[in-house]
Amino acid sequence: MGRMSLVRSLVAAVMLVPNASAMAANTDPDWPCMQRKVPQLSLRQVWNGPELPPAAKDWSEDASVSALVEEVAARKLPIADAQRKIRDFAASLPAEQLAPKMAMLVQGMFDHMDAERSHVISGISRYAHRQLEIAAELRKEASDLDALRAKPDADQDEVERQIDQLNFDTRIFSERAQSLTYVCDVPTIIEQRLYQLSKTVSETLAAKK
């Protein structure tokens, strides 16, 4: 009974994870994070400079800008190093190319990192949806186990096997739920990085005037 009580306590605890988080976020049932779900950003959320020219949308056709976007967007690169790369890039440009190239850089960082962020958000929703499916499966396992244990002639070896299986499945569910709490921070991390890098561009342009 001690082992069974432990299993049931685990089941009860982890079943609350997706539902409580979704209620806290006040959003769709497949969104498990405390942070509000914002599938896409707008440029004005991260860029306080002048309106970017239409030509900035061609950033991917500029090899130097495209390469820099890939470099600074990578979260493995410390933000200070990414900011230094932006400043070094600006310093390497002829005066007449500074404004158009930096505009392309801002547009490129936004397009790249907003797409990455949206991809992460879609992945979180899929992961959370699977958690809800697993929760339903766990409830069924617990119900089946209750039915088995209620039988007078229940095979105790089978009871033990099902208890072990439920215990294992519940712990996997709990570990997945724990991992989800860390993943939920990623969209915000990307957004904050994008804002910081865009601000670096703005400050660099202001210093050149």
N, C-alpha and C positions, 0 to 999 in steps of 0.2 A: 504493500500500500504506500510505503514511503516513496518508492521509485515512481509510482503512478501519480502521486501528488506532485512530485517534482515536474514530471512531464506536463501535467495539466497546468501548473503554474507558468511554465514556459510558454505553452500554447496561448494561455490567456493574455500574457504580457505582450507577445509578439503580434497577436491579432490586432492589438490597438494601434500599432505603429502606422500603417498606411492611412487608416481612417482618421486618426487624431491629427495627423499632419495635413491631410487634405482639408479638414475642417479649419485648421489654423490658417491655411493659405487661402481659404474661401474661393476655391477654384474647382476645376473639373476633377473627377474621381481618380484620374490617372496621374494627377500631379501631387507628389508626396512631400514636397519641400515646404518649409516654413516661408521661404522667400516667395514673393508674388511671381506668378508666371508671366513673363513678357517674352513671347516667342521671337520678336525681332526688335531691334533698336532703331531709332531714327538718328540721322547724322547729327542733328542739333543737340542730342543728349550728350554727345561726347566732343563736339567741336564748337568752340566759341568764336572762331575767326570769321573772316568774310565768306560769303557764299562762294562755293567752289565753281570754277568755270566748267562748262560741258566737256572740255578736252580732258579734264581730270579723270573721266570715266575710262579713258584709254590707257590707264596706268599699266595694265598687263602687257601692253605692247612695248613698253619701255623696259629693257632688260635690267638696267641698274635699279630702277624703282621696284620692279617686280621681285628682284632678288632681296632687296632690303626689306620689303614687306614680309617675305617669308622668314627672314632672320629675326626681325624684331617682334613678330607675332608669336614666335615659339616661346612658350611659358618656361621652358628649361633655361632660357637665357635670362639672367638677372635683369630686372627692370633698369637698373643703373647702367648696365652695359648696353642695353637697347637704346636708352636715351643718348648715350655717348655716340653710338653708331649714327643716330639721326643727326646729331650736331656735326659729326665728322663729314657726313654726306653733304650737309648744307654748306660746310666750309669748302668742299671740293668743287662746288658749282660756280660757273661764271655768273656774274650779277644778273644777266638777262634771263638765265635759266632758273634762278632760285625760286621765284614765286610759282611758275608753272610746275616745276618738278616737285616742290613741296606740296602743292595742291594735289598732285597725282598720288603722292605718298599718303596723304590723309585719306583720300578716297580709297586707295588700295588697302590700307590698314582697316578701314571701316568695312569694306566689302569682305575681306578675308576673315576678319575676326568676328563679324556679325554672323557670317555663314557657319563658322566653327561653333559659335555659341548656340545657334539654332540647332545644329546637329547634336550637340550635347543635350539640349533640352528635349529633343525628340527621343534620344536614347534613354533619358531619365523616365519619360512617360512610358516607354515600352517596358523598362525594367520594373517600374511600379505596377504596371498592369499585370505583369507576370507574378509579382508578389501577391496581388489580390487572388490570382488563380491558385497559387500555392497555399494561401490561407484557407481557401475553400477546400482544397485537397486535404489539408491538415484536419479541418473540422470533420470531414468524412472519415478520415483514419481514426480519429478519436471516437466518433459515433460507432464505427464498426467494432472498435475495441470494446466499447461499453456493451455492445450487443453480445459479443463473444464471451465476455466475463460474466454476463448474466445467466449464461447457460449452466445448468447444474453439472453437466458432463463435459464442460469445456476442457480442451486439451491445454494443460498448463504450460507445456513447452511452446505451443503456438501463442498463448497469451504473452509469454515472456518475449517471444520473437517480435510480436507486434508492438509491445511496449518499447523494445529496443529500436525498432524501426521508426516509431513515432518520435522518440527522443532524438534520434539522429536527424530526421527531417525537420524537426522543430529548431534544432540548433543551426542547421544550414539556413533556415528561414531567418533566424535572428542575426546571423552573420551577414546575410545579404542586406538586411534592414540597416545594420550598422554601417556597411559600406555605402549605402545610399545617402546617409547623412553627410558623408564627406563629398560625394559627387554633387550633391545639391549646392555646394559652394562654388563649383566650377564656373557656371554662367556669370556669377557676380565677379569672380576673379578675372575673367576675360573682359567683362565690361569695364572694370576698374583699370585694367592694364591699357585698354584702348583709350580711355579717357586720359590717363597719364601720358601716353605716347603722343596723343593729339595735342595735349597741352604743351609738350616739349617742342613740337613743331611751331605752335603759336608763339611761344617764348623765343624760339630761335629766329623766327621771322621778325619779331619785334626788335630784337637786338641788332638786326642787320640794317634797320632803318636809320 
